[in-house]
Amino acid sequence: MNPDMRITLTQFLIEERRRFPQASGDFNSLLLNVALCCKRIARKVAAGALGGALGGMDTVNVQGEVQKKLDVISNLLFVEGNNWSGTLAGMASEEMPEPYRIPDCYPRGRYLLVFDPLDGSSNIDVNVSVGSIFSVLRAPEGKEPVTEQDFLQPGTSQVAAGYAIYGPTTMLVLTVGNGVNGFTLCPQLGEFMLTHPGLQVPAETHEFAINASNHRFWEEPVRRYVNECVAGRTGPRGRDFNMRWVAAVVAEAHRILMRGGVYMYPRDRKDLAKAGRLRLLYEANPIGFIIEQAGGRASTGREPVLDIKPESLHQRIGFVFGARAEVERIERYHREYNDFEFKAPLFGTRTIFRSPA
């Protein structure tokens, strides 16, 4: 298609709004503000060492992780780019321990925004793709100020979700509950242009993504699945697989949308106090919404991610997503072998004594 004939993100959202004549326009304004924040972050990331924003800080976030300079900068850009608009009642972020309440000097809106301002920030200093993830929820009516409880909505309640990926090109991938579309940032126009309409996760795959260094901590169903893939065409799957691992869930999700695959960051035995590594509200839910809108499946390995009722703002879970058939296979392996708690001594509902074989 002639680049001059492509529609912009603004035009796309106007067309979507026409499906809802009663809409006020606040929803479109919110998404365009988020897109503008992503453009600003893209410029900071692209500047690299020239922008003086590389390296770490002497602070840690609520997760106990050392913050990168760009983590803090990206979070500030999201907050300051959205708090004034009158579309939001509050925000929540990986980099803030508590929900952000809209200052009294600004009007409050009908939506909540949750986000990971810079996913994969450990990749920044080595010039590997990073991204931003966001999710939009409805705020409770007639209730202010917002509290943590207001954000604890299952993924099925999302009204929009998306991510920006800052790589060789900057792209914004978005769902408003009507499929998934990809927009590429045109550096000449400064606009996101629709370049990948109607994205679908390919049904067949020869790739899987997992951090193999955690092999010794995996549950048996995950080990079984990976071993079958590694066995290649002479194994039970009858075909060769490649393994990928970027250490940025945005980059993994984008590759899977573009060419297929399955991603696994499952619950394991590395730290029994944690139910997983990824955050439910601002990582798993938005990515899960996108993947399912694109015909894939998102799961913990045991249950659909989007059905989970969050218990806390920064709750962690195991996360598996990608080609539907592959995720369903992993879920089946978990149903056939559900012995996680029993193999963790003194944990679980059953006795610590094994029955004789």
C-alpha positions in Angstrom: 0.0 0.0 0.0 1.2 3.5 -0.8 2.4 5.0 2.6 0.5 8.2 1.8 -2.8 6.2 1.7 -2.4 4.5 5.1 -4.7 5.6 7.8 -3.4 7.0 11.0 -4.1 5.8 14.6 -6.3 8.8 15.0 -8.4 8.0 11.9 -8.6 4.3 13.0 -10.0 5.3 16.4 -12.5 7.7 14.8 -13.7 4.7 12.7 -14.0 2.5 15.8 -15.9 5.2 17.7 -18.5 5.3 14.9 -19.6 1.8 16.1 -20.7 3.5 19.4 -22.6 6.7 18.5 -23.2 7.4 22.2 -19.4 7.5 23.0 -18.1 10.8 24.3 -14.7 10.7 22.7 -12.8 10.4 26.1 -11.8 6.9 25.3 -10.1 8.0 22.0 -8.4 10.9 23.8 -7.0 8.5 26.4 -5.5 6.1 23.8 -4.0 9.0 21.8 -2.4 10.4 25.0 -0.9 7.0 25.7 0.4 6.8 22.1 2.0 10.2 22.5 3.7 9.0 25.7 5.1 6.0 23.8 6.4 8.3 21.1 8.3 10.3 23.8 9.7 7.2 25.4 10.7 5.9 21.9 12.8 9.1 21.5 14.5 8.6 24.9 15.3 5.0 24.1 16.6 5.8 20.6 19.0 8.4 22.0 20.7 5.8 24.0 24.0 7.0 25.6 23.6 10.3 23.7 20.6 11.1 25.9 22.4 10.5 29.2 19.6 8.2 30.4 21.4 4.8 30.4 22.5 3.0 33.5 20.9 2.3 36.9 19.9 4.3 39.9 20.3 3.9 43.7 16.6 3.1 44.1 14.5 0.0 43.9 10.8 -0.4 42.9 8.0 -2.1 44.8 9.2 -5.4 43.4 12.6 -5.0 45.0 14.3 -4.5 41.5 17.0 -1.9 41.0 15.5 0.8 38.8 17.1 2.0 35.6 17.1 5.7 34.7 14.8 5.0 31.8 12.3 3.1 34.1 11.9 6.3 36.1 11.8 8.6 33.1 9.3 6.4 31.3 7.0 6.2 34.3 7.1 10.0 34.7 6.2 10.5 31.0 3.2 8.2 31.4 2.0 10.0 34.5 2.5 13.5 33.3 1.2 12.7 29.9 -2.1 11.4 31.2 -3.0 13.0 34.6 -4.3 16.3 33.1 -6.6 15.0 30.4 -9.9 14.5 32.4 -10.2 10.9 31.0 -8.7 9.1 34.1 -9.7 8.5 37.6 -6.4 7.0 38.5 -3.3 5.1 37.4 -1.2 2.2 38.6 2.3 1.3 37.5 5.1 -1.2 38.1 7.2 1.6 39.3 4.7 3.0 41.9 3.9 1.1 45.1 0.4 2.6 45.4 -2.2 3.8 42.9 -1.7 7.3 41.5 -4.6 9.6 42.2 -5.4 12.4 39.8 -4.5 15.7 41.4 -7.4 17.9 42.5 -6.5 20.6 40.0 -7.5 18.3 37.1 -10.9 16.8 36.3 -11.4 13.1 36.9 -12.6 10.7 34.2 -14.2 7.3 33.8 -11.2 5.1 33.2 -8.2 3.6 35.0 -4.8 3.1 33.3 -2.4 0.5 34.4 1.0 0.1 32.8 4.5 -1.2 32.8 6.3 2.0 31.5 9.4 0.2 30.2 9.3 -3.6 30.0 12.6 -5.4 29.6 14.7 -2.6 30.9 17.6 -5.0 31.6 18.1 -4.9 27.8 18.5 -1.1 27.5 22.3 -1.0 28.0 22.9 -3.7 25.4 20.6 -2.1 22.8 18.0 -4.9 22.6 14.3 -4.3 22.1 12.2 -3.0 25.0 8.7 -1.8 25.2 5.8 -0.3 27.2 2.6 -2.2 28.1 -0.8 -0.7 29.1 -4.3 -1.7 30.0 -7.5 0.4 30.3 -10.2 -0.4 32.8 -13.4 1.3 33.7 -13.4 3.2 37.0 -16.2 2.6 39.5 -19.0 5.2 39.0 -19.5 7.8 41.7 -16.5 6.7 43.8 -13.5 8.9 44.6 -10.7 8.9 45.3 -9.8 5.6 43.7 -8.3 2.9 45.9 -6.2 -0.3 45.1 -9.4 -2.3 45.2 -10.8 -0.4 42.2 -8.0 -1.7 40.0 -8.4 -5.4 41.0 -10.5 -6.4 38.0 -10.1 -9.6 36.0 -8.6 -9.3 32.5 -12.0 -9.9 31.0 -13.0 -6.4 32.2 -10.3 -4.6 30.1 -11.7 -2.2 27.5 -8.4 -1.8 25.7 -4.9 -3.1 25.9 -1.7 -2.5 24.0 2.0 -2.3 23.9 4.7 -0.3 22.1 7.8 -2.0 21.0 11.0 0.1 20.6 13.1 -1.8 18.1 14.4 -1.2 14.6 11.1 0.5 14.1 8.7 1.7 16.8 5.3 -0.1 16.7 2.1 0.3 18.7 0.0 -2.9 18.9 -3.6 -2.3 20.1 -6.9 -4.0 20.8 -10.1 -2.3 21.8 -11.9 -5.7 22.0 -12.4 -6.0 18.2 -9.3 -7.8 17.0 -5.7 -6.6 17.1 -4.0 -4.0 14.9 -0.4 -2.9 14.5 0.7 0.7 13.8 4.2 1.7 12.8 5.6 5.1 13.8 6.4 7.1 10.7 9.5 9.2 11.5 8.7 11.8 8.8 5.1 12.4 9.9 5.5 11.6 13.6 2.3 9.5 13.3 1.4 5.9 14.0 0.2 4.5 10.7 -1.8 1.3 10.4 0.5 -1.3 8.8 -0.6 -4.6 10.3 -4.4 -4.8 10.4 -6.2 -7.9 11.8 -3.2 -9.6 13.4 -3.6 -13.3 14.1 -1.3 -15.6 16.0 -0.2 -18.3 13.5 -1.8 -21.7 14.4 1.3 -23.8 13.6 4.6 -23.1 15.2 8.2 -24.4 15.4 9.4 -22.0 18.1 9.1 -21.8 21.9 10.4 -19.2 24.3 11.6 -20.0 27.9 14.4 -19.2 30.2 16.3 -22.5 30.1 18.5 -21.6 33.0 15.6 -22.3 35.3 15.2 -25.9 34.0 16.1 -27.4 37.4 13.2 -25.5 39.0 10.5 -26.3 36.5 7.4 -28.4 37.2 7.2 -31.7 35.5 4.5 -30.6 32.9 6.8 -27.8 31.7 9.8 -30.1 31.6 7.9 -32.6 29.6 6.7 -30.1 27.0 10.2 -28.6 26.5 11.9 -32.0 26.4 9.4 -33.0 23.6 10.2 -29.9 21.6 14.0 -30.4 22.1 13.7 -34.0 20.9 12.9 -32.6 17.5 11.6 -34.6 14.5 12.7 -37.9 16.0 10.6 -37.2 19.2 6.9 -37.3 19.9 6.2 -34.0 18.2 7.7 -35.2 14.9 9.3 -31.8 14.0 12.2 -29.6 15.0 11.7 -26.6 17.2 13.9 -23.5 17.8 14.2 -21.8 21.2 14.1 -18.1 21.7 14.5 -15.9 24.8 14.7 -12.0 24.7 14.0 -11.3 28.4 11.3 -8.8 27.5 7.7 -10.0 27.3 6.8 -7.3 24.8 9.5 -8.5 22.4 8.3 -12.2 22.9 4.7 -11.3 22.3 5.5 -9.3 19.2 7.5 -12.1 17.7 4.7 -14.6 18.4 2.1 -12.2 16.8 4.3 -11.8 13.7 5.4 -15.4 13.1 4.0 -17.7 15.8 5.3 -19.6 18.8 4.6 -20.1 22.5 6.0 -18.2 25.5 6.5 -19.8 28.9 7.4 -18.0 32.2 5.7 -20.6 34.4 5.4 -21.0 38.1 8.4 -23.0 39.4 10.2 -24.0 42.6 12.8 -21.3 42.5 11.0 -19.3 45.1 7.9 -21.0 46.6 6.7 -17.7 48.1 6.0 -16.4 44.6 3.3 -17.8 42.4 5.2 -16.6 39.3 7.4 -13.9 37.9 5.2 -11.7 35.7 2.7 -9.2 37.1 -0.9 -10.0 36.5 -2.5 -6.5 36.1 0.0 -4.7 33.9 1.9 -7.5 32.1 -0.1 -10.7 31.8 -3.6 -9.2 31.5 -2.9 -6.8 28.7 -0.7 -9.2 26.8 -3.2 -12.0 27.4 -6.0 -9.8 26.0 -4.1 -9.0 22.9 -3.1 -12.6 22.3 -6.6 -13.9 22.8 -8.1 -11.2 20.5 -5.6 -12.4 17.9 -6.8 -16.0 18.1 -4.2 -17.4 20.5 -4.5 -18.5 24.2 -3.2 -17.0 27.4 -2.9 -19.1 30.5 -1.1 -19.7 33.8 -0.6 -23.3 32.6 -3.6 -24.3 34.7 -6.3 -21.7 34.0 -7.1 -18.8 31.6 -5.2 -15.7 32.7 -8.1 -13.3 31.9 -10.5 -15.1 34.3 -8.3 -14.5 37.4 -9.6 -12.1 40.0 -6.5 -10.1 41.1 -5.8 -10.1 44.9 -3.2 -7.2 44.9 -1.9 -4.5 42.7 1.5 -6.1 42.1 0.4 -9.7 42.1 2.7 -12.1 40.2 1.6 -15.2 38.3 3.0 -17.9 36.0 2.3 -17.0 32.3 2.0 -19.1 29.2 0.7 -17.7 25.9 0.9 -18.1 22.2 -0.5 -20.6 19.6 -3.7 -22.0 21.0 -2.9 -25.6 20.4 0.5 -25.4 22.1 -0.9 -23.6 25.2 -3.7 -26.2 25.4 -1.2 -29.0 25.3 0.7 -27.4 28.2 -2.5 -27.1 30.1 -3.3 -30.7 29.4 0.1 -31.8 30.7 -0.7 -29.9 34.0 -4.0 -31.6 34.3 -2.4 -35.0 33.9 0.4 -34.2 36.4 -0.7 -32.0 39.3 1.9 -32.7 41.9 3.5 -29.3 42.5 2.5 -28.8 46.1 3.3 -32.4 47.1 6.8 -32.1 45.8 7.4 -29.0 47.9 8.0 -30.5 51.5 5.5 -29.4 54.1 3.4 -27.4 51.6 0.1 -28.3 50.2 -3.1 -29.9 51.4 -2.0 -33.5 51.5 0.0 -35.4 54.1 3.8 -35.2 54.0 3.9 -39.0 54.0 3.8 -40.7 50.6 1.7 -43.8 50.2 3.7 -46.9 49.4 4.3 -47.5 45.7 
